């Protein structure tokens, strides 16, 4: 994953804004930026539907 890619986080489509290179990413969630570990996000395969759990 890298800056500018979209991922799923808590059922929402979010953009990666910074990759720390140690498994942590800053992602834009709505109007906020959150620091999350890569284990908490999923790569966006299909933009219209969140991953099934």
C-alpha positions as a Markdown table, in Angstrom:
| # | Residue | x | y | z |
|---|---|---|---|---|
| 1 | Unk | 0.0 | 0.0 | 0.0 |
| 2 | Unk | 1.2 | 3.5 | -0.7 |
| 3 | Unk | 0.2 | 7.1 | -0.5 |
| 4 | Unk | -2.9 | 7.9 | -2.6 |
| 5 | Unk | -4.3 | 4.4 | -2.6 |
| 6 | Unk | -7.7 | 3.7 | -1.2 |
| 7 | Unk | -8.5 | 1.2 | 1.6 |
| 8 | Unk | -11.4 | 0.0 | 3.7 |
| 9 | Unk | -11.3 | 1.0 | 7.4 |
| 10 | Unk | -14.3 | 0.4 | 9.7 |
| 11 | Unk | -16.6 | 0.0 | 6.7 |
| 12 | Unk | -15.5 | 3.3 | 5.0 |
| 13 | Unk | -13.5 | 4.0 | 1.9 |
| 14 | Unk | -10.4 | 6.0 | 3.1 |
| 15 | Unk | -7.3 | 7.4 | 1.4 |
| 16 | Unk | -3.8 | 6.7 | 2.6 |
| 17 | Unk | -2.1 | 10.1 | 3.1 |
| 18 | Unk | 1.2 | 8.9 | 4.6 |
| 19 | Unk | 3.1 | 5.6 | 4.9 |
| 20 | Unk | 5.5 | 5.4 | 7.9 |
| 21 | Unk | 7.2 | 2.3 | 6.5 |
| 22 | Unk | 6.8 | 0.3 | 9.7 |
| 23 | Unk | 3.3 | -1.0 | 9.2 |
| 24 | Unk | 1.5 | 2.2 | 10.2 |
| 25 | Unk | -0.4 | 4.5 | 7.9 |
| 26 | Unk | -2.1 | 7.9 | 8.2 |
| 27 | Unk | -5.4 | 7.6 | 6.5 |
| 28 | Unk | -8.1 | 10.2 | 5.8 |
| 29 | Unk | -11.4 | 9.2 | 7.4 |
| 30 | Unk | -14.1 | 11.6 | 6.5 |
| 31 | Unk | -12.5 | 15.0 | 7.4 |
| 32 | Unk | -10.0 | 13.6 | 9.9 |
| 33 | Unk | -6.7 | 11.8 | 9.6 |
| 34 | Unk | -6.1 | 8.7 | 11.7 |
| 35 | Unk | -3.0 | 6.7 | 12.5 |
| 36 | Unk | -3.7 | 3.0 | 11.9 |
| 37 | Unk | -1.8 | -0.3 | 11.7 |
| 38 | Unk | -1.9 | -2.2 | 8.4 |
| 39 | Unk | -3.7 | -5.1 | 10.2 |
| 40 | Unk | -6.8 | -2.8 | 10.7 |
| 41 | Unk | -7.2 | -1.8 | 7.0 |
| 42 | Unk | -7.9 | -3.8 | 3.8 |
| 43 | Unk | -6.9 | -3.0 | 0.2 |
| 44 | Unk | -9.8 | -1.6 | -1.8 |
| 45 | Unk | -10.5 | -4.2 | -4.5 |
| 46 | Unk | -14.0 | -3.1 | -5.6 |
| 47 | Unk | -14.8 | 0.6 | -4.9 |
| 48 | Unk | -18.5 | 0.1 | -4.4 |
| 49 | Unk | -18.7 | -2.6 | -1.7 |
| 50 | Unk | -16.9 | -3.1 | 1.6 |
| 51 | Unk | -15.2 | -6.4 | 2.3 |
| 52 | Unk | -17.3 | -9.1 | 3.8 |
| 53 | Unk | -16.6 | -10.1 | 7.4 |
